[in-house]
Amino acid sequence: MSAPKAIQDALTEIVYYGILMIRMEAKGGNSVRCAIEAEHIHNLPNLINNYSDDYLLCYYPKDVQSYLAATKSTNVNCFRPAWMIIDQYLKEKGKIPHEVIIEIDTPTSSTRDAKEE
């Protein structure tokens, strides 16, 4: 099954920004953060190519919550628009209970964007 276009675009955007974050953190010599970023995005190409809603639920909210914990929600704003799209899609499909949805509309992290590097 192919991912819905909006989900495919959101996941592709997450991979893009994840790679930019790895590049930025590598330039700063932060190998720990590089590993966190790689862990965050490494399954997303397979999710895009072998899509199912259940597979998406492995990423969101579970993997996203783990990523936010690992990063302490620092420098993650670049992912928030894509997470909002995924959140809305899963909410509309009734796939996740409302109380499990990650609070993504009020950023608690730095406003630094990976694109700036």
C-alpha positions as CSV (number, residue, x, y, z in Angstrom):
1,M,0.0,0.0,0.0
2,S,1.2,3.5,-0.8
3,A,1.3,6.1,1.9
4,P,-1.3,8.9,1.4
5,K,0.5,11.8,-0.4
6,A,0.3,14.1,2.7
7,I,1.9,11.4,4.9
8,Q,4.5,10.6,2.3
9,D,5.4,14.3,2.0
10,A,5.5,14.6,5.8
11,L,7.8,11.6,6.2
12,T,10.1,12.7,3.4
13,E,10.3,16.1,5.1
14,I,11.3,14.4,8.4
15,V,14.0,12.4,6.7
16,Y,15.3,15.6,5.0
17,Y,15.5,17.6,8.2
18,G,16.9,14.6,10.0
19,I,19.8,14.5,7.6
20,L,20.3,18.2,7.9
21,M,20.4,17.8,11.7
22,I,23.0,15.0,11.4
23,R,25.1,17.2,9.2
24,M,24.8,20.2,11.6
25,E,25.6,18.1,14.6
26,A,28.5,16.3,12.9
27,K,30.1,19.7,12.0
28,G,29.9,20.5,15.7
29,G,31.5,17.2,16.7
30,N,28.4,16.0,18.5
31,S,28.4,12.2,17.7
32,V,25.8,11.4,20.4
33,R,23.2,13.7,18.8
34,C,24.1,12.4,15.4
35,A,23.3,8.9,16.7
36,I,20.0,10.1,18.1
37,E,19.0,11.8,14.8
38,A,19.9,8.7,12.8
39,E,17.9,6.5,15.2
40,H,15.0,8.9,14.7
41,I,14.9,8.6,10.9
42,H,16.5,5.3,9.9
43,N,13.2,3.4,9.5
44,L,11.3,6.1,7.7
45,P,12.4,5.3,4.1
46,N,11.1,1.7,4.6
47,L,7.8,3.1,6.1
48,I,7.4,5.3,3.0
49,N,8.0,2.4,0.6
50,N,6.0,-0.3,2.6
51,Y,3.3,1.9,4.2
52,S,0.6,0.8,6.5
53,D,-1.2,2.8,9.2
54,D,0.0,0.2,11.8
55,Y,3.6,0.8,10.7
56,L,3.1,4.5,10.9
57,L,1.9,4.0,14.5
58,C,5.3,2.5,15.3
59,Y,6.8,5.8,14.4
60,Y,4.1,8.1,15.7
61,P,3.6,8.6,18.6
62,K,6.0,5.9,20.0
63,D,9.3,6.7,18.2
64,V,8.6,10.4,18.3
65,Q,8.1,10.3,22.1
66,S,11.4,8.4,22.4
67,Y,13.1,10.9,20.2
68,L,11.8,13.9,22.2
69,A,13.0,12.2,25.4
70,A,16.4,11.6,24.0
71,T,16.8,15.1,22.7
72,K,15.1,16.7,25.7
73,S,12.9,18.4,23.0
74,T,15.9,20.6,22.0
75,N,16.2,21.7,18.3
76,V,13.2,19.8,17.1
77,N,11.0,22.5,15.8
78,C,11.9,21.7,12.2
79,F,9.9,18.4,12.6
80,R,6.8,19.9,14.2
81,P,4.9,20.8,10.9
82,A,5.3,17.2,9.6
83,W,4.3,15.7,13.0
84,M,1.2,17.9,13.0
85,I,0.2,16.4,9.6
86,I,0.7,12.9,10.8
87,D,-1.1,13.7,14.1
88,Q,-4.1,15.1,12.2
89,Y,-4.2,12.1,9.8
90,L,-4.2,9.5,12.6
91,K,-6.7,11.5,14.6
92,E,-9.1,11.6,11.7
93,K,-8.7,7.9,11.1
94,G,-9.4,7.2,14.8
95,K,-6.1,5.3,15.1
96,I,-4.8,7.0,18.3
97,P,-6.7,8.1,21.3
98,H,-6.8,11.8,21.8
99,E,-4.9,11.7,25.1
100,V,-1.9,9.9,23.5
101,I,-1.3,12.6,21.0
102,I,2.0,14.4,21.4
103,E,1.7,18.1,22.3
104,I,3.2,19.5,19.2
105,D,1.4,22.8,18.8
106,T,3.4,24.6,21.6
107,P,7.1,24.2,21.0
108,T,9.2,23.8,24.1
109,S,12.5,23.7,22.3
110,S,14.9,26.1,20.8
111,T,13.7,27.9,17.7
112,R,17.0,27.1,15.9
113,D,16.2,25.5,12.6
114,A,18.4,22.9,11.0
115,K,18.2,24.8,7.7
116,E,20.2,27.6,9.1
117,E,23.4,25.5,9.2
